[in-house]
Amino acid sequence: MRRIRTFALAALVAMTASTSFSATASWQGTWLYYDDEGALVGSWTAGCRELDGRWGVETPNKVFIQGCRASS
């Protein structure tokens, strides 16, 4: 009985840790904003520490790219 309880507790801790990690990683990335013609007019990078920042304008035409990348 004690083994089952120990295993269940270890499984719960592992699931919680993996859920926290994926929740943290899921918001790191960049929003790219485009005008009506499809030209890039702005971006917002968040969750990437020294790469965080904004430039340009926000529009309803946007795409999210997950993960931290150096801008080219």
Short mmCIF file of the C-alpha atoms (twelve columns), coordinates in Angstrom:
data_MODEL
# 
_entry.id   MODEL 
# 
loop_
_atom_site.group_PDB 
_atom_site.id 
_atom_site.type_symbol 
_atom_site.label_atom_id 
_atom_site.label_alt_id 
_atom_site.label_comp_id 
_atom_site.label_asym_id 
_atom_site.label_seq_id 
_atom_site.Cartn_x 
_atom_site.Cartn_y 
_atom_site.Cartn_z 
_atom_site.pdbx_PDB_model_num 
ATOM 1  C CA . MET A 1  0.000  0.000  0.000   1 
ATOM 2  C CA . ARG A 2  2.838  2.387  0.834   1 
ATOM 3  C CA . ARG A 3  4.472  1.776  -2.581  1 
ATOM 4  C CA . ILE A 4  1.276  2.682  -4.391  1 
ATOM 5  C CA . ARG A 5  0.929  5.893  -2.397  1 
ATOM 6  C CA . THR A 6  4.575  6.815  -3.062  1 
ATOM 7  C CA . PHE A 7  4.190  6.090  -6.783  1 
ATOM 8  C CA . ALA A 8  0.976  8.136  -6.978  1 
ATOM 9  C CA . LEU A 9  2.646  11.085 -5.254  1 
ATOM 10 C CA . ALA A 10 5.680  10.892 -7.576  1 
ATOM 11 C CA . ALA A 11 3.401  10.769 -10.625 1 
ATOM 12 C CA . LEU A 12 1.442  13.790 -9.392  1 
ATOM 13 C CA . VAL A 13 4.628  15.804 -8.833  1 
ATOM 14 C CA . ALA A 14 5.941  14.864 -12.295 1 
ATOM 15 C CA . MET A 15 2.672  15.862 -13.975 1 
ATOM 16 C CA . THR A 16 2.585  19.178 -12.134 1 
ATOM 17 C CA . ALA A 17 6.183  19.980 -13.074 1 
ATOM 18 C CA . SER A 18 5.659  19.178 -16.750 1 
ATOM 19 C CA . THR A 19 2.418  21.188 -16.868 1 
ATOM 20 C CA . SER A 20 4.122  24.210 -15.291 1 
ATOM 21 C CA . PHE A 21 6.997  24.005 -17.756 1 
ATOM 22 C CA . SER A 22 4.742  23.796 -20.816 1 
ATOM 23 C CA . ALA A 23 2.540  26.624 -19.543 1 
ATOM 24 C CA . THR A 24 5.623  28.789 -19.073 1 
ATOM 25 C CA . ALA A 25 7.045  27.945 -22.483 1 
ATOM 26 C CA . SER A 26 3.771  28.467 -24.347 1 
ATOM 27 C CA . TRP A 27 3.735  32.257 -23.995 1 
ATOM 28 C CA . GLN A 28 7.311  32.887 -25.169 1 
ATOM 29 C CA . GLY A 29 7.389  34.235 -28.664 1 
ATOM 30 C CA . THR A 30 6.649  37.071 -31.050 1 
ATOM 31 C CA . TRP A 31 3.488  38.620 -32.433 1 
ATOM 32 C CA . LEU A 32 4.014  39.909 -35.978 1 
ATOM 33 C CA . TYR A 33 1.589  42.623 -37.171 1 
ATOM 34 C CA . TYR A 34 0.724  43.141 -40.847 1 
ATOM 35 C CA . ASP A 35 -1.195 45.851 -42.699 1 
ATOM 36 C CA . ASP A 36 -4.081 45.126 -45.109 1 
ATOM 37 C CA . GLU A 37 -1.658 44.601 -48.008 1 
ATOM 38 C CA . GLY A 38 0.387  42.037 -46.030 1 
ATOM 39 C CA . ALA A 39 3.401  44.208 -45.251 1 
ATOM 40 C CA . LEU A 40 5.027  43.769 -41.823 1 
ATOM 41 C CA . VAL A 41 4.305  46.924 -39.794 1 
ATOM 42 C CA . GLY A 42 5.209  45.893 -36.225 1 
ATOM 43 C CA . SER A 43 6.122  43.175 -33.755 1 
ATOM 44 C CA . TRP A 44 6.019  42.404 -30.048 1 
ATOM 45 C CA . THR A 45 8.368  39.850 -28.466 1 
ATOM 46 C CA . ALA A 46 7.558  38.683 -24.916 1 
ATOM 47 C CA . GLY A 47 8.986  36.149 -22.485 1 
ATOM 48 C CA . CYS A 48 12.438 36.126 -24.100 1 
ATOM 49 C CA . ARG A 49 14.293 38.390 -21.636 1 
ATOM 50 C CA . GLU A 50 16.864 40.469 -23.557 1 
ATOM 51 C CA . LEU A 51 14.974 39.935 -26.834 1 
ATOM 52 C CA . ASP A 52 11.732 41.428 -25.427 1 
ATOM 53 C CA . GLY A 53 10.464 44.570 -27.069 1 
ATOM 54 C CA . ARG A 54 7.992  46.242 -29.402 1 
ATOM 55 C CA . TRP A 55 8.252  48.258 -32.561 1 
ATOM 56 C CA . GLY A 56 5.802  49.594 -35.113 1 
ATOM 57 C CA . VAL A 57 2.022  49.447 -34.802 1 
ATOM 58 C CA . GLU A 58 -0.427 46.773 -33.657 1 
ATOM 59 C CA . THR A 59 -3.067 45.698 -36.167 1 
ATOM 60 C CA . PRO A 60 -5.791 43.036 -36.112 1 
ATOM 61 C CA . ASN A 61 -3.837 41.127 -38.807 1 
ATOM 62 C CA . LYS A 62 -1.337 39.255 -36.648 1 
ATOM 63 C CA . VAL A 63 0.549  35.977 -36.434 1 
ATOM 64 C CA . PHE A 64 2.138  34.423 -33.339 1 
ATOM 65 C CA . ILE A 65 5.491  32.638 -33.630 1 
ATOM 66 C CA . GLN A 66 6.294  30.557 -30.548 1 
ATOM 67 C CA . GLY A 67 9.774  30.380 -29.072 1 
ATOM 68 C CA . CYS A 68 12.620 32.837 -28.707 1 
ATOM 69 C CA . ARG A 69 14.583 33.704 -31.822 1 
ATOM 70 C CA . ALA A 70 17.091 36.411 -32.567 1 
ATOM 71 C CA . SER A 71 15.622 38.871 -35.067 1 
ATOM 72 C CA . SER A 72 17.177 38.864 -38.508 1 
# 
